[in-house]
Amino acid sequence: MPRYYIWTIGCQMNKAESERLGVLFCQQGYKPAATVNEADFVILNSCIVRQKAEERVEDKIKTLEVLKRSRPALRIALTGCLVDSDLDVLKRRFPHIDYFFKPGEYPGWLGDKGSAFILLEQPQVSTFVPIIQGCNNFCSYCVVPYRRGKEKSRPVNEVIGEVEHLVGRGSREVVLLGQNVDSFGCDLPDKPDLANLLHQLNEIEGLARIRFLTNHPKDMGDRLIGAIENIEKVCEQVNLPVQSGDDEILRKMRREYTVKQYRKLVEKLRERVPQVALITDVIVGFPSESEKQFQATKKLLSEVKFDTVHVAAYSNRKETLAAKVYKDDILIAKKKERLNSIEKLQTEIAKEINKRLLGEKVEVLVEGRKKGKWYGRSRNGKLVFFTSFENLLGRLVEVRIVDTSPWSLQGEIIDSNR
Ligand code: SF4
């Protein structure tokens, strides 16, 4: 039986798409290979959001070139955000690659009909489900709209059908994915929105939890906040990238909100959903970012106190507006210094937030075992480890927190049958 191997670089969307590609390969009679050397078909799912990711992709492409030379029968496919519309250029640049297909587009020879309702055979307890592809926002630093195209939502019935299927195969949680989930449904005939979808998914028997990411602060509306507040299975966790704490930088980033508007949204969310955990993204070293502007970002983080902050150094991506209009004028060393400074600050904040959970009871959905302990997440996304001799995979259990760190919690089980 021929074997396939998938290399995935990048975001959850790429991971979800690779999972689906794996299923399609299995349906074509392939088996997964343990290593790239044992594969007859290698798929590289690429990311070019940052320079570093692109360098990793280039390394893999070189490795594949060497492999192809020693094994000419090896088939190679490239997908993900490196694949743009100019396939001829890519073919000339990488003659050792046999197939190119754009992110989220499954090629006909894999047996897909174009849409992505793919029957996963053995889903994990928590499974990613893409609900909208592409992005219409064109933030000035971001390459995604150029590579993933315009927003395209999946029909509600297709998403529901897929989630029912996943639950039938053992999934208890779904994480709905989109570059901007707030736009879900805008392009569909009856214009359903994410709140509509969440209400319908909530009715699926056997599904315990629903999460979604990523939100855009300019688009997150009251209906969605109401859905988080009132729909039982929707978890209290929101991914709300702020990117900067300075209005001028936000304007240059084309984010279309001000720091004041962002803070108001956070206040509203916390007022209506007191348990909500907030996750944000920050870019440091955007062109022209002064020390004062950087300090404004730190001030925002110190005051809002997010549960998690993903911080990245600005990376100049040549198709983007920022690359065309602004000079990448912050030295790499300065970017690194700012990045480290935010990571240090956030470690202290997360330590303080998690410490408050000491002695508290939390509901955990058990996702697996690591180093002799069960692990899973609380409703608001905290990673919790605990010991039990029972098989608890996929179960909702109650755990008391006995130790905390900035990154995870340790607990002891109180009730294994919630
Ligand atoms: S919202 Fe902005 S940052 Fe997010 S994918 Fe769209 S263009 Fe990129």
Boltz pocket constraint, residues with backbone or C-beta under 6 A from the ligand:
constraints:
  - pocket:
      binder: B
      contacts: [[A, 135], [A, 136], [A, 137], [A, 138], [A, 139], [A, 142], [A, 143], [A, 144], [A, 145], [A, 179], [A, 180], [A, 216]]
      max_distance: 6.0
